[in-house]
Amino acid sequence: VWKSSKQSTTAQHATEAEYIAAKEAVWIRKFVDELGVVPSNNYPIEMNCDNAAAISMAKEPEIMKGARHFQRKFHYVREFVETGEIEMV
């Protein structure tokens, strides 16, 4: 059973928190799609992000100086931006 809860990873900066939220949004979408309960949605996930650093980090291929401490598992958000699964606005 899925439930709303605190993130299992503690973000130390707003940039990191928004980046983690983007990763989790993709996970939730893939989970719901695999359940097959609702029709699949091919539109990109629109992430309303007010953090310029998080948007830049998701779109740029190199790791920014301040983002080196982020766990590697969150950096695959870039791949979702490149494939059009997430749109950071």
Buried (B, 14 or more C-beta within 10 A) or exposed (E): EEEEEEEEBEBEBEBBBBBBBBBBBBEEBEEBBEEEEEEEEEEBBEBEBEBEBBBEBBEEEEEEEEBEEBEEEBBEBBEBBEEEBBBBE
